[in-house]
Amino acid sequence: MRAIESSARSARRVLLLRVAAIALLAAACASPPPPSVLLVVVDTLRRDHLGVYGYERGTSPALDRLARRGLVFDHHVTHASQTVPSTVSLLTSRLPADHGFVHRRLGQFMEKRPHYPENLVFLAEAFEHAGYATAGFISNPFLTRHTGFTQGFATSRHWPGDRSAEGEEITQHALEWLRERDSERPFFLYIHYMDVHQPYVQPDAFTARFAPETDEPPVESYGRGEGLARADLVSTIAHYDAGIAYVDAQIGRLIDALDAAGIGDTTIVAVTSDHGEEFLEHGGLGHATTVYGELVLAPLVLVYPPLLEPGRLIAHTTQHVDVAPTLLELAGFDRPPEFRGGRLFDPPERVYAENGSHRAVYGDGYKLVLDRATGAVQLFDVRDTLDASPLGETDERALAKRQLRQDLDTYLRLEDRREASKGGGSSGIEPWSESDLERLRVLGYRAPAVD
């Protein structure tokens, strides 16, 4: 009798297991596909010229609306104030000292075209391997198929980055790709706008909204700004703001298209920049020079309603290397082992930034800036977002300065070893063509006369 009962119980267990397996299989088949991802990078966009960060000039109504649907990161740090190291860090989740593309001087990447080796794993590759349709529409001359930047993009198109209304053309091609793609597959779409960058050639309708009464043309320069008249600075900022408004309108077109297609609330959207722009805050103009806040604090808006509470402000310091792993996590995928970053929601212990002779490290509520050329060290409160007021000495600050300097020295040793090894580094593998060099000159890049 026991044997018969045991046999019956066993049969019931087998039946229940089969029913459970069928239910799990049905649930898996019915589960929604992974979300699509839109990542927008606006070249040279500083955070404090956007309404969402308190700017009152009306430059960014579309981005402000988007921000209300998701998270705003209030203290997001890029890792350099030049496109190459910053964007490579963003998309490979590695610091400049790790991936090797350290920007050491103005004109460095004009001497030889940088080339990103195949052993660098880009975010587009991770999504491609996960079965996503991938596309990149890009208008920065340092980020092309000739530099190895298209790894992982099944579709890519590039623009020279020096023409008026280029952003509108980029947006149009992106919208056409969205309409024509296989709607059964999720997508990863990367767009890199250059219209905020010098030269300031925005359409007249946008320039007229911000141009001052003066007829002074904008000043387009990299480096020191001694002797610049107030009218020149006002005009320059007005043209810069016009570029922001123009790109904001393009972002609005993208978001409207996602909403019209019924996928606006199920697509992960991230908007950020590669670096900012200086307008004499520390005596200079342009970028690719220092690591002060106007250059390395970037906007970051992240939207995904199914998982992210709308309208939240993330106050802790965040960093570019954590963006790619976070996008993958939100989409439901593990990060590649080559990625070094973590999650944007977990405050990092230390954040590093570099450019030229300047290096910075953030931590423990402070920011330390080192000029390797002079040995000068400055300490700032992280709440001083433009690094306007170096802190005086106290026992607490002296301790913090020593600890941050030790950590920065460790980072510098990694950077110097990487530079000495020359492996995959920033020297490039082939010269620019004359037409490419001319485009770079139009964008304000100049090779130094003397190294």
C-alpha positions as a printed Julia matrix, in Angstrom:
451×3 Matrix{Float64}:
  0.0    0.0     0.0
  2.83   2.4     0.87
  4.49   1.6    -2.42
  1.31   2.41   -4.35
  0.83   5.71   -2.44
  4.46   6.63   -3.01
  4.08   5.92   -6.7
  0.98   8.09   -6.89
  2.71  10.94   -5.06
  5.64  10.61   -7.45
  3.36  10.79  -10.46
  1.66  13.89   -9.05
  5.06  15.51   -8.48
  6.08  14.8   -12.08
  2.79  16.22  -13.34
  3.17  19.35  -11.2
  6.74  19.83  -12.4
  5.6   19.54  -16.01
  2.79  22.03  -15.43
  5.23  24.44  -13.74
  7.73  24.09  -16.59
  5.01  24.78  -19.18
  3.86  27.83  -17.18
  7.4   29.17  -16.95
  7.91  28.64  -20.67
  4.66  30.41  -21.46
  5.61  33.3   -19.19
  9.0   33.57  -20.86
  7.38  33.6   -24.29
  4.92  36.27  -23.15
  7.5   38.47  -21.47
  8.04  41.85  -23.14
 11.14  42.35  -25.27
 14.05  44.26  -23.75
 13.75  48.04  -23.99
 15.29  50.12  -26.73
 17.95  52.7   -25.81
 18.55  56.23  -27.11
 21.81  57.88  -26.05
 22.3   61.53  -27.08
 25.61  63.34  -26.6
 25.64  67.09  -27.19
 29.21  68.18  -27.82
 30.49  71.1   -25.67
 27.28  71.46  -23.64
 27.8   72.79  -20.12
 25.16  71.92  -17.56
 24.57  75.39  -16.13
 23.25  76.76  -19.44
 20.17  74.52  -19.27
 16.86  75.33  -17.66
 16.78  72.06  -15.77
 19.91  73.23  -13.92
 18.55  76.7   -13.19
 19.47  78.7   -16.31
 16.79  81.32  -16.95
 17.37  82.07  -20.61
 15.02  79.47  -22.1
 17.63  77.46  -23.96
 16.26  73.97  -23.32
 12.46  73.59  -23.12
 12.48  70.12  -24.71
 15.2   68.76  -22.44
 13.51  70.34  -19.42
 10.28  68.51  -20.29
 12.16  65.26  -20.76
 13.87  65.7   -17.39
 10.51  65.82  -15.64
  9.9   62.27  -16.86
 13.04  60.84  -15.28
 16.18  61.51  -13.27
 18.43  64.56  -13.31
 22.01  64.04  -12.15
 23.13  67.22  -10.44
 26.89  66.62  -10.23
 27.92  64.47  -13.18
 31.62  64.47  -14.1
 33.12  63.75  -17.49
 36.7   62.48  -17.35
 38.23  65.13  -19.62
 37.44  68.44  -21.28
 38.24  67.1   -24.75
 36.08  64.87  -26.93
 38.36  61.88  -27.47
 39.15  60.8   -23.89
 35.73  61.81  -22.59
 33.63  60.02  -25.21
 35.82  56.91  -25.2
 35.4   56.76  -21.4
 31.64  57.18  -21.76
 31.26  54.35  -24.26
 33.92  51.88  -23.07
 33.49  52.39  -19.31
 37.22  52.96  -18.83
 39.14  55.95  -17.46
 41.61  57.75  -19.74
 44.53  56.3   -17.79
 43.12  52.88  -18.63
 42.08  53.22  -22.28
 45.17  55.32  -23.06
 43.67  58.31  -24.89
 44.92  61.0   -22.54
 44.71  64.56  -23.87
 48.05  66.15  -22.95
 48.13  69.34  -25.04
 46.13  71.43  -27.49
 46.44  70.1   -31.01
 47.56  66.64  -29.9
 44.99  64.71  -31.88
 45.58  66.84  -34.97
 49.14  65.55  -35.28
 47.93  62.03  -35.97
 44.41  60.79  -36.18
 43.49  58.8   -33.06
 42.47  55.21  -33.66
 40.47  53.17  -31.16
 41.74  49.57  -31.19
 39.46  46.58  -31.55
 40.28  45.36  -28.05
 38.29  48.3   -26.66
 34.72  47.07  -26.17
 32.2   49.81  -26.96
 28.65  50.03  -25.63
 27.24  49.55  -29.15
 29.03  46.2   -29.34
 27.45  45.05  -26.09
 23.97  45.85  -27.41
 24.76  44.34  -30.8
 25.78  41.09  -29.12
 22.47  41.17  -27.22
 20.58  41.18  -30.52
 19.84  44.89  -30.79
 19.65  46.87  -34.02
 22.41  49.47  -33.62
 22.96  52.82  -35.32
 25.11  55.9   -34.82
 24.61  59.36  -36.36
 27.65  61.45  -35.48
 29.09  64.85  -36.38
 32.41  64.96  -34.56
 35.5   64.44  -36.76
 37.32  62.52  -34.02
 34.55  59.88  -33.96
 34.35  58.25  -37.37
 34.84  54.91  -39.07
 38.39  56.06  -39.86
 39.18  56.29  -36.15
 37.6   52.92  -35.29
 34.64  54.53  -33.56
 31.96  52.53  -35.39
 32.59  49.28  -33.54
 29.21  47.69  -32.9
 27.19  50.0   -35.16
 25.41  48.08  -37.93
 24.45  51.47  -39.39
 26.52  54.63  -39.05
 26.67  57.98  -40.76
 29.05  60.87  -40.15
 29.0   64.61  -40.81
 31.94  67.05  -40.78
 30.65  69.01  -37.79
 31.29  72.44  -39.28
 28.08  73.39  -41.08
 24.94  75.3   -40.12
 21.8   73.27  -39.43
 23.74  70.0   -39.43
 21.79  68.8   -36.43
 18.53  68.96  -38.35
 19.97  66.68  -41.03
 21.29  64.25  -38.41
 17.89  64.14  -36.71
 16.14  63.53  -40.01
 18.36  60.56  -40.85
 17.88  59.14  -37.36
 14.1   59.45  -37.65
 14.14  57.73  -41.03
 16.22  54.9   -39.56
 13.73  54.55  -36.7
 10.81  54.33  -39.14
 12.5   51.81  -41.44
 14.07  49.52  -38.83
 12.72  46.1   -37.89
 10.18  47.04  -35.21
 10.39  43.54  -33.71
 13.95  44.17  -32.52
 14.98  46.59  -29.78
 17.42  49.28  -30.87
 20.43  51.13  -29.56
 20.63  54.56  -31.19
 23.58  56.9   -30.55
 23.42  60.52  -31.71
 26.27  63.0   -31.3
 25.38  66.62  -32.08
 28.13  69.17  -32.77
 26.03  72.32  -33.22
 26.85  73.89  -29.84
 30.57  73.69  -30.62
 32.54  76.42  -32.37
 32.07  77.74  -35.03
 28.81  79.37  -33.98
 26.84  78.93  -37.22
 23.32  78.28  -35.96
 20.29  79.17  -38.08
 19.32  82.85  -37.89
 15.99  82.1   -36.23
 17.81  80.77  -33.17
 20.58  83.35  -33.15
 18.01  86.15  -33.22
 16.41  84.84  -30.02
 19.62  85.24  -28.02
 21.83  87.76  -29.85
 22.46  90.94  -27.87
 21.92  94.45  -29.18
 25.6   94.7   -30.03
 26.71  93.69  -33.51
 29.95  92.21  -32.19
 30.69  88.77  -33.67
 31.35  85.86  -31.3
 34.92  85.14  -30.27
 35.96  81.64  -31.28
 39.19  80.76  -29.52
 40.9   78.2   -27.34
 43.12  79.28  -24.46
 43.6   82.56  -22.64
 41.09  85.39  -22.94
 42.99  88.44  -21.73
 41.77  91.73  -23.15
 38.39  90.38  -24.23
 35.8   93.15  -24.2
 32.53  92.69  -22.33
 30.57  93.06  -25.58
 32.61  90.27  -27.14
 31.88  87.94  -24.23
 28.16  88.75  -24.24
 27.95  88.08  -27.98
 29.92  84.83  -27.67
 27.66  83.49  -24.93
 24.56  84.52  -26.89
 25.67  82.54  -29.93
 26.57  79.59  -27.71
 23.11  79.66  -26.14
 21.54  79.83  -29.61
 23.33  76.59  -30.45
 21.91  74.95  -27.32
 18.38  76.02  -28.25
 18.84  74.66  -31.75
 20.04  71.25  -30.54
 17.29  71.21  -27.9
 14.76  71.51  -30.71
 16.33  68.46  -32.36
 16.12  66.48  -29.12
 12.48  67.48  -28.94
 11.9   66.02  -32.42
 13.46  62.72  -31.33
 11.34  62.45  -28.18
  8.17  63.42  -30.05
  8.88  60.67  -32.61
  9.29  58.05  -29.88
  6.04  59.17  -28.26
  4.19  59.16  -31.59
  5.4   55.6   -32.2
  4.06  54.55  -28.8
  7.48  53.69  -27.37
  8.35  56.9   -25.53
  7.6   55.39  -22.13
  9.31  52.08  -22.82
 12.58  53.39  -24.28
 15.58  54.2   -22.09
 16.68  57.74  -22.96
 19.92  59.34  -21.76
 21.16  62.83  -22.69
 24.61  64.1   -21.71
 27.67  65.88  -23.13
 31.35  65.15  -23.58
 32.51  68.35  -21.84
 31.59  72.01  -21.33
 32.93  75.36  -22.46
 34.73  78.13  -20.59
 33.79  81.8   -20.78
 36.59  83.4   -18.72
 35.62  81.69  -15.43
 39.31  80.85  -15.01
 40.74  83.28  -17.5
 40.22  81.2   -20.63
 37.93  80.46  -23.54
 36.93  77.22  -25.2
 37.8   73.79  -23.84
 40.46  71.09  -23.89
 42.48  73.11  -21.38
 41.68  72.54  -17.67
 39.5   70.46  -15.33
 37.46  73.18  -13.64
 33.72  72.78  -13.27
 32.65  74.74  -16.33
 34.54  72.16  -18.43
 34.06  68.79  -16.73
 30.64  69.04  -15.11
 28.15  67.76  -17.66
 24.37  67.45  -17.8
 22.89  63.99  -17.47
 19.2   63.22  -17.82
 18.09  59.58  -17.65
 14.52  58.49  -18.41
 12.92  55.05  -18.18
  9.46  55.21  -16.56
  9.08  51.46  -15.87
 12.02  51.52  -13.44
 13.0   55.13  -12.69
 10.86  57.44  -10.58
 10.16  60.67  -12.51
 11.23  64.06  -11.23
 14.06  62.88   -8.98
 17.32  64.79   -8.53
 20.42  62.65   -7.94
 22.68  64.8    -5.79
 25.77  62.63   -5.3
 28.73  62.86   -7.67
 28.45  60.55  -10.68
 30.8   59.83  -13.56
 30.9   58.96  -17.26
 32.34  55.45  -16.82
 29.18  54.43  -14.97
 26.75  55.41  -17.75
 27.26  52.4   -20.06
 26.96  49.76  -17.3
 23.81  51.47  -16.01
 22.16  51.51  -19.44
 22.89  47.8   -19.82
 21.54  47.04  -16.36
 18.31  48.95  -17.0
 17.93  46.98  -20.24
 18.39  43.71  -18.31
 21.9   42.72  -19.4
 25.18  42.07  -17.62
 28.06  44.41  -18.38
 30.98  43.08  -20.43
 33.96  42.05  -18.28
 36.01  44.78  -19.99
 33.83  47.51  -18.48
 35.32  49.05  -15.33
 32.45  51.28  -14.18
 29.63  50.64  -11.76
 26.1   51.95  -11.31
 25.1   55.61  -11.46
 22.95  55.01   -8.38
 25.92  54.06   -6.18
 28.17  57.0    -5.16
 31.76  56.29   -6.27
 34.55  56.73   -3.75
 36.76  58.68   -6.16
 36.14  60.36   -9.54
 38.99  61.5   -11.81
 39.26  64.08  -14.59
 42.2   65.13  -16.77
 43.27  67.56  -19.44
 46.6   69.02  -20.43
 48.73  69.41  -17.34
 45.69  69.47  -15.05
 44.33  66.52  -13.1
 41.44  66.38  -10.64
 40.07  63.94   -8.11
 36.7   64.16   -6.35
 35.99  62.53   -3.0
 34.81  63.03    0.58
 32.96  66.23   -0.32
 36.01  67.87   -1.91
 37.68  68.3    -5.27
 41.46  68.51   -5.57
 43.03  70.04   -8.68
 46.7   69.49   -9.53
 48.68  71.3   -12.2
 51.48  68.88  -13.03
 53.39  71.6   -14.86
 53.7   73.89  -11.84
 52.95  71.54   -8.93
 50.17  73.86   -7.74
 47.39  72.17   -5.76
 43.94  73.6    -5.04
 41.14  72.22   -2.88
 37.47  73.03   -3.5
 34.15  72.17   -1.91
 32.22  70.01   -4.4
 29.24  72.31   -3.91
 31.32  75.04   -5.56
 30.4   73.73   -8.98
 32.51  76.22  -10.96
 35.52  75.88   -8.64
 35.41  79.62   -8.04
 36.79  79.75   -4.48
 39.78  77.61   -3.42
 39.48  76.6     0.22
 41.8   77.84    2.91
 43.71  75.47    5.17
 42.2   73.75    8.21
 43.19  70.52    9.92
 40.26  68.71    8.32
 41.03  70.07    4.87
 44.73  69.33    5.19
 43.89  65.7     5.95
 41.48  65.53    3.01
 44.06  67.11    0.71
 46.72  64.58    1.69
 44.39  61.64    1.13
 43.11  62.9    -2.21
 46.64  63.67   -3.36
 47.76  60.14   -2.5
 44.87  58.68   -4.47
 45.58  60.99   -7.4
 49.25  59.97   -7.37
 48.15  56.33   -7.66
 46.02  57.24  -10.67
 48.9   59.19  -12.23
 51.22  56.2   -11.92
 48.68  54.13  -13.86
 48.47  56.87  -16.48
 52.24  57.19  -16.82
 52.72  53.43  -17.09
 50.05  53.3   -19.79
 51.73  56.11  -21.69
 55.11  54.44  -21.44
 53.74  51.15  -22.75
 52.35  52.84  -25.92
 49.82  50.03  -26.19
 46.63  51.15  -27.96
 47.52  54.68  -27.01
 46.64  58.09  -28.26
 49.37  58.63  -30.87
 47.21  57.37  -33.73
 48.17  55.22  -36.69
 47.8   57.44  -39.74
 47.86  61.13  -40.63
 44.76  63.22  -41.32
 43.88  64.1   -44.88
 44.14  67.77  -45.85
 40.35  68.07  -46.06
 40.0   66.58  -42.57
 42.58  69.01  -41.21
 40.71  71.93  -42.73
 37.5   70.82  -41.03
 39.34  70.62  -37.71
 40.69  74.13  -38.21
 37.18  75.42  -38.88
 36.12  73.85  -35.58
 38.83  75.82  -33.81
 41.43  73.08  -33.39
 44.98  74.21  -33.92
 48.17  72.2   -33.96
 50.75  73.87  -31.7
 53.7   75.52  -33.36
 56.05  74.14  -30.73
 55.48  71.11  -28.51
